[in-house]
Amino acid sequence: MNETGHSILVVDDEADTCRNLSDILTDLGYQVDVAHDGLAALELVRQKAYDVALLDLKMPGMDGLTLYREIKKLRAGTVAIVVTAYAGGETKAEALAAGAWQVVAKPVDFPKLLGLVDQALGQPLVMVVDDDPDLCANLWDLLRERGYRVCLAHDETQAAARLKDREYKVVLIDMKLPKGDGASVYRMVRETNPQARTVCITGYRSEMDQMVRRVVAEGADAVCYKPFDIPKLLSTLEQLSGGSSG
């Protein structure tokens, strides 16, 4: 068995479903944790970053979509696959609107589900470090639609914590942050994720010019100014990540 290093969270109130999924995924080398309700799942998510979450839709207490909205606040980079006996059109549309990636019907077609897990894990992992929550939300939607997994950090402290969790393909770094600054975050990336490519972003072109020049001189790969030229931003990300999987 080859350890993949990828972590998967299975949340379902049916113990047999959890056991079956856990056994299969563990045999494939994934690190698997199980929770039988939303509150227990959130406690696990607070402690650990999961690459993929397999979420039952109908559970006592917190349903799967409410749970995913909470997971997304804590760990935006976790890809959600909703597994449900209620996979009809309205349910599917609601799940996708909440940011879930796929909806899979019960009884579970295991080869199909495992293929989706593999596909999700193949999506390039990007982090956006920016203190503007609206901008982060818009970038999350934009990049998820194009097949990237997207983590979010709003200051230097959050960025430091996220950088310890995962290895990123690309990190977008706002140069002006409320706690710390973009140059410090860039150096953290170089130290903790040396393989990651980096993009400086700023809406303060003249004010941040010296810092941008300094970070580029230290090795940053690109600069994108706000408001973004979206085609240019996407092209830059595709080049730096080796292409999205979207």
N, C-alpha and C positions, 0 to 999 in steps of 0.2 A: 504493500500500500504506500502510495506517495502522499505525503502531507502537502496539501495545497497552500496552507497558510490563510485561506479564505474562511471567514466566519459567517455562519448562517443562523438566524433566529427563526424557530418554528413556534407559532402561536395558534393553538386550537384547544377548545374545551373538551374535545374527544381524545381521551388518553391513547386509544389504539392508533388514531391517525398520527399523533405526535410520535409515538413509538416507531411506527413504520417509516415515516419520513426521516426520523433521526437515525435509524439503523441504516437505511439506504445511503443517506448523505455521509454518515460517518465512515461507512465502508469505502466510499469514494475519496476519502481523505479530507473532507471538510471538517472544520471545528463547529459543532452544532450545540446550541442551547435551546431549551424547550420551556415554554410558559403556557399555562392553561387559562390565563385571563389577562386582560389589558394591564392591570396594575402591576402584576408580576413581570410582564414584558417590559414595561417602562422602567422598572427597577434595574433590570438587566441592561437596558439601553443606556441608562445613566452611567453604568460602570464600564461599558465596553462598546466599541464601534463595530457594527455588523455590516458586512457587504450586502447581504440580501436578507429580507424578512419575508417569510411565507406566512400570510395572515388569514385566518378564518374570518369570514364576514360576520356571521351571526354567532355571538357569544353572550353569555349572561353579563350584565353590567355594561362594560365598554365594548361597543361593536368594532369591527376591524377597521372601518374608515376613520372613526374617531381616534382609534389607537394610532393609525398611520399619521394622522395630522399632528399628533403629539410627538411621535418618533421624528417626524420631519423637522420639528422645531429644535429637537435635541441633536439629531444626527442627519442632516439633510442629504448626506451621501449614501444613505441606506436605500437600496432599490427594493420597492415593495411589489410582491406578487400576491394578489388576493386569490385565495383558494376557497371556493364557495359552491354550495348546491344551488345557489340562487344567482346563476350567471347570466340572467336575461339582459336584454338591451338596456333597460333603465339602470339596473344595478351596475352594469359594466360602465356605462357613461358616467355615473356618479363616482365610481372608483377612479376612473381615468382623470376626471376633473379634479379630484383631490390630489392627484400626483402619482397615484399607483401606476406602475409600468405595464402590468399585464393582469388579466383576470382569467383564472383557470377553473373549469367546472369540476365538481365532485360528482361521482367517484373519480379520483385522480388518475389521469393517464400519466404514469410515472415517467416513461421515456420522453414524453412531451415536456413535462415539468422540469426534468433534469436538463433537457436541451435549453430551456429558457433560463435556468440558473446559470448554465455555462455561458450563454449569450450575454447575460447581465454582467457576469464577472469579466467578460472580455471588453466591456465598455471602458474607454480611457477615463481615469480618475483625475478630476480637475478640482482645485480649490480656489474659491474667490475670497479674498481678504478685503473687505470694504465695510465702512461703518454705516452706509445707507441701506436700510432694510428693504426699501422698495426696489432699488437697483439690484440688490442681491436676489430678490424674488423674481424679478424680470429675467435676470441672467440665468437663474435656475431653470425657469420654464423654457427659455430659448435653447439652452444647451442640452437639457434633457430630451427635448424634441429631436435633437440631432445626434442622440446616442452617446452622450457623455454622462458619467456619474459626477454629481456636483456637490462638494462639501462647501460649507459657508463658515466664515469667521468674521467677526465684526471689530476685533481689535487685536493687538499684539499678543495678549495673554491667550485668547481663544485660538489664535493661529498656532502658538507654541504647543497647545494641547492637541490640536488636530494633526500637527506634523509628527507627533509621537505615535499617533494611531495607525497611520497608513503611509504608503509610498505613492506619491502623486506623479502623474505624467507632466502636468502643467500647473503652475500657481500664478494666479493673477493678483497683483499686489497694489492696492491703493497707496499712493505715496503719502497722503495726509490722513493720519488716523488720530482718534481722540486719545488713545493711550499708546504711546510709542510712535514709531513712524515706519514708512515703507522700507527705508534702508535697513533698519534693524530686522524687519521681517525677512527681507531678502537674504541677509546674512544667516538667519536661522534656517532658512530653506537650504542654503548651501551646506550648512553643517549637518542638518538632520536628514535631508532628502537630496543628496548631491546629484542624483540622476535627474531630478525634476528640471524642466525648462521653466523659465520665468518671464512674465510680462508685467511691466510697470504700467499702471493706469492712474490717471489723474484728470480732474477738471480744472486744476489750477496751473495752467501751462507755464506762465511766467514765474509765479511764486515757487513752483516746484522744479524749475528748470535745472538748478544746480544739483539738487538731489538726484533727479533723473539722470543727468549726465554722469554723476558719480557712480550710480548703481549700474548703468550701462557699461561704464569703464571697468567695473568689477566683474562683468560677465552676464548681465541680464540679456535675455534673448530678443526682446521687442518692447516697444512702447505703443500704447493705444490711448488716445485722448478722448475724454468725455466732452460732449455727447458722442457716443460711439458711432463710428462708421461700421454698421453691423456686418456687411459683407467682408470688410477688411478684418474685423475681429475674428469672424468665423474662419476665414482663410488662414490667419495667423495661428489660431488654435489647431486647425487641421494639420498644418505643416509641423508644428511643434510636438503634437501628440502622435504623429505618425498616421493621422487619419482617424476620424470618428467612425464608430460602428453603426451609425444611424442609417 
